[in-house]
Amino acid sequence: MNELEKPIGTAEQPRLTAGSVVIKQVTIGPPKEGSKAKIVTLHCQHPDKEELVKFTNMKVKKVQGNNETISKDGIWYREDKDGNLDKRCNAAELLRFYQKKTLKELENSTVITELDASGYLAVKVY
């Protein structure tokens, strides 16, 4: 059947459950167009899936005065003027939360995932 003539399906796509995953590999990709920051990808073993699941987003809590918001953002990697990981970028926030000194130390460690508003998983960092 021609793709243009296919009706909307009714089959439900299986969704991965939130919970603990084990990071098997960490990679850093090139910056997206118009950005200087690179994106970190966590290649994780999820209990509901045989192949590795890639995470490039994290959920963070922002506090401004008495206001707390939880938002999803990319795991951005940026270097400071000394060539080290910028202490203000999201990758550094992820490391501080999971008490690791380098991204390499994340490999073979466990992180928690949580569903976002659209039902997709992101790494929990709060």
N, C-alpha and C positions, 0 to 999 in steps of 0.2 A: 504494500500500500504506500502511496506517495505520502511523504511526511507532512505535506500541506493539507492533506485530507484526514489526518488522524484526529479522533475526538479526544477530549480530556479523559484521562484514566481515572479509575476509582481505587486502584491498589495503593495501600499505605506503604511508604518507604520505612524500613526499620530505622529507628533513631537510637543512637548510642546513649547509654545512661551516664549521668554525671557520677563522679566518684574519683577514686585513685587511679592514676596511670603511671607507668614507669617510663622515664625518658631513656631511650636507647641511643639516640644521636642528637647532636645540636649542630645546626648549620646556620651560616649567615649569608643571606642573599644580597644582591646588589640593590642600591637605592631605587625606589620607584621614581618615575619621571617627575622632575620638579622638586625632589626632596634630596637632602644630603644624608639623611639617616638611612641605614641599612635595616633590613627586617630579619629577625631571628626566627628560625623554624625549629620547633621541638618535634622530633620524630618519636612517637610514644607507642608503647604496647598497651592496648586497651583490652580489658577482659572480654568484651563482646565482639572482638574482631581479630582475625588472624594476622592480616597485614598491618603494618604500622600506620598510625593516624598522625597527621601533621597538624600542629597547632602554631598559628602565627599571631593569635590574639590572646589578650589577658583581660580579666575583669579586675578593676581597681576601685578603691574607695577614695573619693576626693572630699576633703573637709575644708570648708571655708566658713569660719566663725561657728555658728550653731548649725550650719547646713551640712548634711552628709549626702553625697550622691554616689551611686555605684554605676560605673560606666565601663564600656568595652573599648579597648584600644589595642593597636598593634604592639608587638614586642619589639620596639625600636632599639637599634644599636647605633650609638654615636660615640666618637672618641673626643677626649678633651685635648687641650693644647699640648699636653705631655705625651699624647699617644695612648693613654689609658682609657678604659671605659668611662664615659661621662657619668658622674655620680647622679645626675638628674634625669638620665634617660630611663625608659621603661625596662630595658634589660637589667640595669643596675637595681631597680626596684624589685624585680623578680628575684635576683640573687639575694638581696637583703632579706626578703620575706622568707625564702627557703634556706637561709643561712649558709650560702655558698660564696666563695671568693671569686670564682671564675665560671664562665659558661661551661667549660670542660667538666668542672666538678658536678654539674647537673646530671651528667650521663650516669645511668644506672640508679638514679634516685627517683623517689616518688613525689608527684605533685597532685594537687586536687583540681578537678575540673568542675565546672558549673554551667548550667544552661543559661544562654542569654535570652533576651525577650523574643527572639525569633526561633528559639528551640535548638540553636547550635551551641556546641561546647566551646568553652574558652578556659584557660588556666586561671584559677582563682588566686589572687594576690592581695588578700585582705583578711 
